[in-house]
Each structure stands twice: as structure tokens, then as C-alpha cells.
């Protein structure tokens, strides 16, 4: 199982790490929003 942590780059179309993860085994993609990011958006 792969866990892919999206930190800054949330692109799904041309994301090499995501492509490799989903082709190798089951994958969980996570994104944790911190208070600073929340305040900016």
C-alpha cells in the first residue's frame, strides 16, 4: 500500500509520484490543511 502526501502541488493530471503510486499498488492520497493555508484561502 502506498500513501501519497500532497503538500503543495495538488495537480492530479501530471503528477509523477501519483502515477507511480497508483500503478504499483493500492494508494491512499491525503492532504492536510493547516491553519495558515486555511487563512490564505
Helices and strands as residue ranges (DSSP letters): E 2-6, H 16-24, E 27-31, H 35-40
